[in-house]
Amino acid sequence: MKESGRKQGATSPCAACKLLRRRCTQDCVFSPYFPGDEPHKFASVHKVFGASNVNKMLQELQEYQRGDAVSSMVYEANARMKDPIYGCVGTISSLQHQIEFLHKQLAVAQAELVHMKMQQFSSISGGAGTAANSPGNVWSPSSRPLPSEVYSGFEVYGFLQQPQINIL
């Protein structure tokens, strides 16, 4: 049987060489990162960055860094295709705004929890009409300690502080 013009043992060209219509050699810098069965990856990277620039970037990097660089370029190229103005910066900004909003929601929920625990504690510690509820008898941290379940994982005075989330 004839093998459609290719030598036996020859590999198929990478997506870059297919798109650029050139012969894929053994030392092709694109072939390990842009396989022939995923042409959309190189097409978007080529459209945004250009094949020459991608080649230069890959040549300047150490071999162990190239895979991560290609993943980043593919992500940025896809983001640029969706949002030509901001690209992945728009996505990052949107996620940061979501984090800020969720921090605020968490702080409100923690404040409500403390408020409910304080109400529960005051209703357990003294009933209506007792000296504990009279206007002259105001509760303070030094006069009556709170039970340990009121503290439950956050500081009483620092509960409105936002938790730190680091995004790499």
N, CA, C and O of each residue as an XYZ file, in Angstrom:
672
protein
N       0.824     -1.200      0.000
C       0.000      0.000      0.000
C       0.860      1.253      0.000
O       1.946      1.275      0.580
N       0.385      2.252     -0.629
C       1.102      3.516     -0.701
C       0.706      4.394      0.484
O      -0.456      4.395      0.891
N       1.674      5.152      1.048
C       1.395      5.955      2.242
C       1.275      7.427      1.897
O       1.965      8.246      2.504
N       0.464      7.781      0.989
C       0.157      9.157      0.579
C       1.385     10.062      0.485
O       1.349     11.206      0.939
N       2.455      9.564     -0.094
C       3.593     10.421     -0.402
C       4.568     10.665      0.740
O       5.539     11.395      0.541
N       4.368     10.102      1.914
C       5.274     10.333      3.043
C       6.148      9.095      3.243
O       5.725      7.974      2.958
N       7.354      9.305      3.729
C       8.254      8.196      4.018
C       7.778      7.485      5.268
O       7.108      8.073      6.117
N       8.129      6.218      5.371
C       7.763      5.464      6.562
C       8.507      6.015      7.761
O       9.693      6.325      7.659
N       7.822      6.147      8.916
C       8.431      6.634     10.140
C       8.445      8.144     10.255
O       8.801      8.678     11.306
N       8.070      8.839      9.205
C       8.058     10.304      9.254
C       6.862     10.770     10.077
O       5.774     10.202      9.985
N       7.072     11.798     10.873
C       5.996     12.330     11.703
C       5.250     13.408     10.939
O       5.768     13.990      9.986
N       4.039     13.659     11.369
C       3.254     14.705     10.713
C       3.782     16.073     11.145
O       4.329     16.207     12.240
N       3.626     17.065     10.313
C       4.142     18.396     10.655
C       3.364     19.021     11.807
O       2.199     18.699     12.041
N       4.025     19.905     12.506
C       3.375     20.606     13.621
C       2.364     21.614     13.076
O       2.347     21.902     11.880
N       1.530     22.141     13.955
C       0.489     23.084     13.548
C       1.090     24.355     12.953
O       0.513     24.949     12.043
N       2.243     24.769     13.464
C       2.883     25.989     12.956
C       3.346     25.793     11.523
O       3.111     26.642     10.664
N       3.995     24.689     11.274
C       4.496     24.442      9.920
C       3.351     24.211      8.943
O       3.445     24.584      7.774
N       2.270     23.597      9.418
C       1.097     23.433      8.549
C       0.519     24.788      8.167
O       0.237     25.046      6.997
N       0.345     25.656      9.170
C      -0.254     26.961      8.915
C       0.648     27.840      8.051
O       0.172     28.566      7.179
N       1.950     27.764      8.304
C       2.907     28.579      7.553
C       3.298     27.941      6.220
O       4.037     28.532      5.432
N       2.792     26.727      5.977
C       3.051     25.978      4.744
C       4.536     25.835      4.470
O       5.044     26.195      3.408
N       5.202     25.299      5.468
C       6.625     25.047      5.298
C       6.935     23.636      5.786
O       6.104     22.989      6.424
N       8.116     23.181      5.484
C       8.505     21.831      5.868
C       8.889     21.810      7.343
O       9.655     22.656      7.805
N       8.358     20.846      8.072
C       8.654     20.722      9.505
C       9.896     19.854      9.673
O       9.891     18.680      9.306
N      10.952     20.426     10.224
C      12.216     19.710     10.395
C      12.287     19.086     11.793
O      11.439     19.331     12.650
N      13.308     18.288     11.987
C      13.511     17.624     13.277
C      13.740     18.642     14.394
O      13.278     18.436     15.516
N      14.441     19.728     14.104
C      14.772     20.727     15.117
C      13.783     21.903     15.138
O      14.128     22.991     15.599
N      12.577     21.692     14.650
C      11.554     22.743     14.642
C      11.227     23.152     16.075
O      10.872     22.308     16.898
N      11.346     24.436     16.372
C      11.134     24.927     17.729
C       9.649     24.862     18.125
O       9.325     24.828     19.312
N       8.755     24.845     17.136
C       7.319     24.842     17.410
C       6.755     23.442     17.682
O       5.789     23.304     18.433
N       7.340     22.418     17.088
C       6.731     21.083     17.107
C       6.441     20.511     18.504
O       5.403     19.870     18.671
N       7.298     20.706     19.513
C       6.939     20.133     20.821
C       5.740     20.824     21.491
O       5.105     20.246     22.373
N       5.440     22.032     21.079
C       4.435     22.831     21.791
C       3.152     23.057     20.998
O       2.112     23.381     21.573
N       3.225     22.888     19.689
C       2.051     23.080     18.833
C       1.868     21.832     17.970
O       2.250     21.819     16.800
N       1.285     20.789     18.549
C       1.109     19.550     17.769
C       0.167     19.759     16.587
O      -0.681     20.651     16.604
N       0.325     18.933     15.575
C      -0.450     19.058     14.349
C      -1.946     18.871     14.541
O      -2.738     19.364     13.737
N      -2.346     18.167     15.595
C      -3.776     17.926     15.804
C      -4.455     19.044     16.595
O      -5.647     18.942     16.887
N      -3.734     20.101     16.948
C      -4.312     21.252     17.647
C      -3.957     22.546     16.902
O      -3.237     23.386     17.443
N      -4.444     22.715     15.689
C      -4.052     23.882     14.890
C      -4.587     25.200     15.435
O      -4.003     26.254     15.181
N      -5.679     25.157     16.173
C      -6.265     26.394     16.706
C      -5.329     27.097     17.682
O      -5.344     28.324     17.782
N      -4.504     26.319     18.412
C      -3.572     26.934     19.371
C      -2.591     27.853     18.659
O      -2.433     29.016     19.029
N      -1.936     27.320     17.635
C      -0.951     28.148     16.934
C      -1.621     29.247     16.127
O      -1.069     30.340     15.999
N      -2.795     28.980     15.582
C      -3.477     29.985     14.769
C      -3.760     31.244     15.579
O      -3.536     32.353     15.096
N      -4.251     31.084     16.803
C      -4.544     32.263     17.628
C      -3.259     32.957     18.081
O      -3.193     34.186     18.100
N      -2.242     32.181     18.444
C      -0.957     32.772     18.855
C      -0.325     33.514     17.670
O       0.208     34.611     17.841
N      -0.382     32.931     16.493
C       0.179     33.553     15.291
C      -0.568     34.843     14.951
O       0.044     35.833     14.550
N      -1.872     34.827     15.109
C      -2.670     36.012     14.774
C      -2.359     37.183     15.708
O      -2.327     38.335     15.276
N      -2.130     36.885     16.988
C      -1.885     37.954     17.970
C      -0.413     38.364     18.009
O      -0.102     39.555     17.987
N       0.482     37.399     18.067
C       1.902     37.710     18.267
C       2.742     37.657     16.986
O       3.727     38.385     16.860
N       2.363     36.817     16.058
C       3.159     36.618     14.851
C       4.146     35.482     15.042
O       4.738     35.340     16.111
N       4.320     34.686     14.022
C       5.186     33.502     14.106
C       6.635     33.885     14.398
O       7.308     33.204     15.172
N       7.112     34.942     13.802
C       8.497     35.364     13.996
C       8.751     35.755     15.452
O       9.775     35.390     16.030
N       7.821     36.494     16.034
C       7.978     36.907     17.435
C       7.895     35.714     18.382
O       8.644     35.644     19.357
N       7.001     34.785     18.107
C       6.892     33.587     18.941
C       8.180     32.785     18.841
O       8.684     32.285     19.846
N       8.709     32.663     17.641
C       9.965     31.950     17.442
C      11.085     32.610     18.245
O      11.850     31.919     18.917
N      11.189     33.939     18.184
C      12.218     34.653     18.940
C      12.060     34.441     20.446
O      13.036     34.210     21.159
N      10.813     34.525     20.914
C      10.580     34.336     22.357
C      10.988     32.944     22.796
O      11.635     32.779     23.830
N      10.612     31.939     22.013
C      10.955     30.566     22.383
C      12.458     30.320     22.313
O      12.997     29.575     23.131
N      13.137     30.926     21.358
C      14.586     30.764     21.222
C      15.330     31.371     22.416
O      16.370     30.858     22.829
N      14.798     32.458     22.962
C      15.463     33.146     24.077
C      15.293     32.420     25.411
O      16.044     32.676     26.352
N      14.322     31.522     25.501
C      14.035     30.845     26.765
C      14.786     29.524     26.872
O      15.156     28.902     25.875
N      14.994     29.125     28.116
C      15.532     27.789     28.367
C      14.472     26.764     27.980
O      13.279     27.067     27.983
N      14.903     25.568     27.652
C      13.963     24.540     27.192
C      12.892     24.226     28.236
O      11.736     23.995     27.881
N      13.258     24.216     29.507
C      12.279     23.874     30.552
C      11.246     24.990     30.766
O      10.212     24.741     31.386
N      11.491     26.192     30.279
C      10.562     27.310     30.434
C       9.606     27.451     29.253
O       8.607     28.163     29.352
N       9.889     26.808     28.178
C       9.125     27.018     26.947
C       7.680     26.538     27.048
O       6.783     27.185     26.508
N       7.441     25.440     27.714
C       6.074     24.925     27.849
C       5.164     25.913     28.563
O       4.033     26.149     28.138
N       5.665     26.485     29.646
C       4.884     27.485     30.379
C       4.683     28.747     29.542
O       3.615     29.358     29.573
N       5.711     29.129     28.802
C       5.602     30.325     27.963
C       4.556     30.124     26.871
O       3.779     31.034     26.580
N       4.534     28.951     26.271
C       3.546     28.663     25.235
C       2.144     28.667     25.831
O       1.217     29.212     25.230
N       1.980     28.067     27.006
C       0.664     28.071     27.667
C       0.206     29.501     27.930
O      -0.962     29.831     27.723
N       1.119     30.344     28.382
C       0.783     31.746     28.639
C       0.423     32.479     27.352
O      -0.530     33.258     27.317
N       1.194     32.225     26.292
C       0.905     32.889     25.018
C      -0.444     32.449     24.460
O      -1.191     33.267     23.922
N      -0.757     31.167     24.584
C      -2.049     30.665     24.099
C      -3.176     31.309     24.901
O      -4.183     31.732     24.332
N      -3.007     31.385     26.223
C      -4.043     32.001     27.063
C      -4.219     33.478     26.707
O      -5.343     33.949     26.537
N      -3.122     34.196     26.597
C      -3.185     35.625     26.250
C      -3.776     35.825     24.853
O      -4.571     36.741     24.644
N      -3.398     34.984     23.910
C      -3.930     35.116     22.554
C      -5.434     34.880     22.542
O      -6.171     35.622     21.893
N      -5.895     33.856     23.252
C      -7.342     33.594     23.319
C      -8.072     34.734     24.011
O      -9.172     35.106     23.603
N      -7.469     35.288     25.054
C      -8.086     36.422     25.756
C      -8.123     37.648     24.843
O      -9.100     38.398     24.854
N      -7.076     37.854     24.060
C      -7.044     38.986     23.124
C      -8.076     38.814     22.011
O      -8.627     39.796     21.513
N      -8.331     37.581     21.629
C      -9.350     37.335     20.598
C     -10.738     37.687     21.136
O     -11.575     38.220     20.407
N     -10.976     37.389     22.405
C     -12.274     37.693     23.015
C     -12.401     39.178     23.348
O     -13.450     39.786     23.135
N     -11.317     39.753     23.874
C     -11.321     41.157     24.284
C     -10.057     41.823     23.748
O      -9.023     41.806     24.416
N     -10.123     42.406     22.555
C      -8.918     42.961     21.926
C      -8.287     44.124     22.683
O      -7.097     44.388     22.510
N      -9.048     44.820     23.513
C      -8.513     45.979     24.226
C      -7.721     45.549     25.456
O      -6.555     45.915     25.602
N      -8.344     44.779     26.338
C      -7.731     44.447     27.622
C      -7.098     43.062     27.679
O      -6.175     42.857     28.468
N      -7.543     42.128     26.898
C      -6.974     40.790     26.923
C      -7.143     40.135     28.279
O      -8.209     40.221     28.889
N      -6.093     39.481     28.752
C      -6.193     38.786     30.038
C      -6.177     39.763     31.208
O      -6.585     39.397     32.310
N      -5.724     40.980     31.003
C      -5.750     41.985     32.067
C      -7.194     42.287     32.461
O      -7.486     42.509     33.636
N      -8.092     42.297     31.484
C      -9.511     42.490     31.773
C     -10.059     41.363     32.623
O     -10.846     41.604     33.539
N      -9.655     40.132     32.335
C     -10.083     38.972     33.121
C      -9.546     39.068     34.531
O     -10.279     38.817     35.488
N      -8.284     39.426     34.680
C      -7.669     39.554     36.004
C      -8.360     40.656     36.797
O      -8.644     40.477     37.981
N      -8.631     41.780     36.167
C      -9.308     42.885     36.835
C     -10.704     42.470     37.307
O     -11.115     42.788     38.423
N     -11.414     41.765     36.450
C     -12.752     41.290     36.813
C     -12.688     40.350     38.019
O     -13.512     40.443     38.929
N     -11.719     39.458     38.021
C     -11.566     38.528     39.147
C     -11.187     39.266     40.432
O     -11.651     38.901     41.512
N     -10.352     40.295     40.325
C      -9.990     41.075     41.512
C     -11.208     41.801     42.074
O     -11.365     41.892     43.291
N     -12.073     42.321     41.200
C     -13.294     42.970     41.674
C     -14.213     41.962     42.366
O     -14.850     42.287     43.368
N     -14.281     40.749     41.835
C     -15.083     39.713     42.472
C     -14.527     39.376     43.848
O     -15.289     39.171     44.793
N     -13.205     39.318     43.967
C     -12.580     39.018     45.261
C     -12.904     40.114     46.273
O     -13.249     39.820     47.418
N     -12.793     41.376     45.855
C     -13.120     42.495     46.753
C     -14.572     42.418     47.206
O     -14.863     42.620     48.385
N     -15.483     42.128     46.288
C     -16.895     42.014     46.621
C     -17.120     40.875     47.609
O     -17.873     41.023     48.571
N     -16.465     39.736     47.372
C     -16.622     38.590     48.271
C     -16.008     38.870     49.643
O     -16.532     38.394     50.650
N     -14.925     39.622     49.707
C     -14.344     40.012     50.993
C     -15.350     40.840     51.790
O     -15.518     40.642     52.993
N     -16.010     41.763     51.108
C     -17.008     42.601     51.778
C     -18.184     41.761     52.261
O     -18.682     41.963     53.368
N     -18.626     40.824     51.435
C     -19.717     39.941     51.856
C     -19.305     39.095     53.054
O     -20.103     38.877     53.966
N     -18.070     38.621     53.055
C     -17.567     37.831     54.176
C     -17.532     38.664     55.448
O     -17.919     38.182     56.512
N     -17.074     39.904     55.354
C     -17.021     40.778     56.523
C     -18.421     41.037     57.069
O     -18.617     41.040     58.285
N     -19.390     41.252     56.195
C     -20.769     41.479     56.639
C     -21.315     40.223     57.310
O     -21.969     40.308     58.349
N     -21.050     39.063     56.721
C     -21.525     37.809     57.307
C     -20.891     37.572     58.670
O     -21.566     37.125     59.598
N     -19.602     37.868     58.800
C     -18.937     37.703     60.090
C     -19.508     38.665     61.122
O     -19.687     38.292     62.282
N     -19.794     39.891     60.720
C     -20.381     40.868     61.646
C     -21.771     40.421     62.081
O     -22.125     40.544     63.253
N     -22.559     39.904     61.143
C     -23.887     39.402     61.500
C     -23.787     38.222     62.451
O     -24.594     38.096     63.372
N     -22.805     37.357     62.237
C     -22.600     36.207     63.113
C     -22.254     36.655     64.524
O     -22.795     36.129     65.497
N     -21.357     37.624     64.637
C     -20.994     38.144     65.959
C     -22.218     38.776     66.623
O     -22.456     38.575     67.814
N     -22.982     39.530     65.858
C     -24.179     40.177     66.400
C     -25.172     39.133     66.900
O     -25.736     39.279     67.984
N     -25.386     38.084     66.116
C     -26.322     37.032     66.541
C     -25.807     36.290     67.762
O     -26.589     35.956     68.652
N     -24.513     36.027     67.822
C     -23.931     35.342     68.993
C     -24.056     36.217     70.234
O     -24.328     35.720     71.328
N     -23.858     37.513     70.061
C     -23.988     38.427     71.199
C     -25.443     38.460     71.687
O     -25.696     38.458     72.892
N     -26.392     38.489     70.748
C     -27.795     38.463     71.142
C     -28.135     37.159     71.848
O     -28.847     37.161     72.852
N     -27.630     36.050     71.327
C     -27.883     34.750     71.931
C     -27.274     34.703     73.321
O     -27.906     34.202     74.251
N     -26.074     35.207     73.482
C     -25.417     35.188     74.774
C     -26.165     36.071     75.781
O     -26.340     35.691     76.939
N     -26.603     37.253     75.328
C     -27.306     38.142     76.251
C     -28.665     37.573     76.644
O     -29.117     37.800     77.767
N     -29.334     36.834     75.743
C     -30.619     36.245     76.106
C     -30.438     35.061     77.043
O     -31.312     34.785     77.864
N     -29.307     34.354     76.932
C     -29.038     33.231     77.827
C     -28.583     33.728     79.195
O     -28.976     33.168     80.218
N     -27.764     34.768     79.224
C     -27.169     35.225     80.476
C     -28.155     35.974     81.362
O     -28.003     35.959     82.584
N     -29.129     36.607     80.805
C     -30.085     37.339     81.643
C     -31.422     37.444     80.962
O     -31.482     37.738     79.768
N     -32.504     37.209     81.690
C     -33.842     37.281     81.112
C     -34.360     38.702     81.145
O     -33.687     39.602     81.648
N     -35.554     38.909     80.612
C     -36.169     40.231     80.601
C     -36.521     40.647     82.023
O     -37.000     39.838     82.818
N     -36.279     41.910     82.331
C     -36.629     42.440     83.645
C     -35.596     42.181     84.719
O     -35.840     42.498     85.883
N     -34.462     41.623     84.376
C     -33.431     41.383     85.379
C     -32.470     42.549     85.407
O     -32.517     43.433     84.553
N     -31.612     42.541     86.384
C     -30.642     43.618     86.530
C     -29.639     43.625     85.377
O     -29.061     44.662     85.054
N     -29.441     42.467     84.766
C     -28.488     42.395     83.667
C     -28.951     43.198     82.451
O     -28.118     43.663     81.672
N     -30.254     43.368     82.274
C     -30.779     44.098     81.115
C     -31.144     45.535     81.422
O     -31.635     46.237     80.539
N     -30.929     45.983     82.602
C     -31.294     47.353     82.947
C     -30.332     48.332     82.289
O     -29.180     47.977     82.042
N     -30.773     49.561     81.996
C     -29.933     50.525     81.283
C     -28.648     50.857     82.030
O     -27.642     51.151     81.384
N     -28.634     50.827     83.308
C     -27.426     51.167     84.066
C     -26.400     50.065     84.058
O     -25.225     50.323     84.318
N     -26.801     48.849     83.769
C     -25.888     47.720     83.786
C     -25.492     47.384     82.351
O     -26.144     46.555     81.717
N     -24.443     48.004     81.829
C     -23.986     47.814     80.459
C     -22.877     46.772     80.472
O     -21.968     46.814     81.301
N     -22.976     45.839     79.534
C     -21.970     44.783     79.454
C     -20.686     45.336     78.855
O     -20.732     46.127     77.913
N     -19.548     44.929     79.390
C     -18.255     45.268     78.812
C     -17.376     44.031     78.852
O     -17.624     43.134     79.657
N     -16.354     43.958     78.004
C     -15.506     42.765     77.976
C     -14.864     42.468     79.327
O     -14.629     41.303     79.647
N     -14.575     43.490     80.124
C     -13.924     43.238     81.401
C     -14.917     42.763     82.465
O     -14.517     42.103     83.424
N     -16.203     43.088     82.310
C     -17.166     42.725     83.339
C     -17.636     41.285     83.222
O     -17.889     40.647     84.243
N     -17.762     40.751     82.011
C     -18.258     39.395     81.843
C     -17.616     38.776     80.596
O     -17.854     39.253     79.486
N     -16.815     37.733     80.758
C     -16.164     37.136     79.583
C     -17.180     36.393     78.705
O     -18.164     35.839     79.195
N     -16.915     36.400     77.408
C     -17.764     35.683     76.467
C     -17.391     34.206     76.458
O     -16.231     33.864     76.684
N     -18.346     33.334     76.201
C     -17.992     31.920     76.065
C     -17.104     31.709     74.840
O     -17.122     32.522     73.916
N     -16.337     30.636     74.825
C     -15.354     30.419     73.762
C     -16.000     30.254     72.396
O     -15.354     30.561     71.394
N     -17.264     29.776     72.298
C     -17.861     29.595     70.989
C     -18.170     30.917     70.295
O     -18.374     30.925     69.081
N     -18.213     32.035     71.019
C     -18.448     33.336     70.402
C     -17.239     33.738     69.571
O     -17.391     34.391     68.539
N     -16.044     33.361     70.002
C     -14.836     33.728     69.280
C     -14.721     32.946     67.973
O     -14.270     33.509     66.975
N     -15.100     31.712     67.940
C     -15.170     30.767     66.816
C     -14.373     31.146     65.562
O     -14.956     31.356     64.498
N     -13.082     31.232     65.678
C     -12.244     31.340     64.497
C     -11.899     32.739     64.039
O     -11.178     32.875     63.050
N     -12.364     33.782     64.690
C     -11.957     35.126     64.314
C     -11.887     35.984     65.552
O     -12.546     35.701     66.553
N     -11.090     37.032     65.487
C     -10.927     37.924     66.627
C     -12.178     38.770     66.799
O     -12.781     39.204     65.817
N     -12.566     39.002     68.047
C     -13.769     39.783     68.299
C     -13.586     41.209     67.804
O     -14.506     41.774     67.213
N     -12.429     41.798     68.029
C     -12.219     43.188     67.628
C     -11.726     43.316     66.195
O     -11.787     44.409     65.634
N     -11.237     42.232     65.576
C     -10.700     42.299     64.229
C     -11.541     41.564     63.214
O     -11.031     41.207     62.152
N     -12.807     41.321     63.493
C     -13.605     40.511     62.596
C     -13.939     41.197     61.282
O     -14.351     40.524     60.337
N     -13.776     42.509     61.189
C     -14.066     43.198     59.937
C     -12.843     43.277     59.024
O     -12.925     43.816     57.920
N     -11.717     42.744     59.481
C     -10.548     42.738     58.619
C     -10.736     41.715     57.515
O     -11.268     40.630     57.750
N     -10.297     42.061     56.306
C     -10.438     41.145     55.184
C      -9.363     40.082     55.261
O      -8.212     40.382     55.579
N      -9.727     38.831     54.972
C      -8.695     37.800     54.915
C      -7.785     38.050     53.725
O      -8.217     38.599     52.712
N      -6.544     37.654     53.843
C      -5.584     37.874     52.778
C      -5.621     36.709     51.801
O      -5.460     35.555     52.198
N      -5.832     37.010     50.517
C      -5.805     36.005     49.459
C      -4.770     36.469     48.452
O      -4.862     37.565     47.899
N      -3.799     35.628     48.230
C      -2.735     35.975     47.285
C      -2.987     35.238     45.972
O      -3.165     34.020     45.951
N      -2.998     36.003     44.878
C      -3.166     35.415     43.546
C      -1.836     35.529     42.840
O      -1.263     36.613     42.728
N      -1.360     34.413     42.373
C      -0.071     34.420     41.671
C      -0.256     34.597     40.213
O       0.721     34.626     39.466
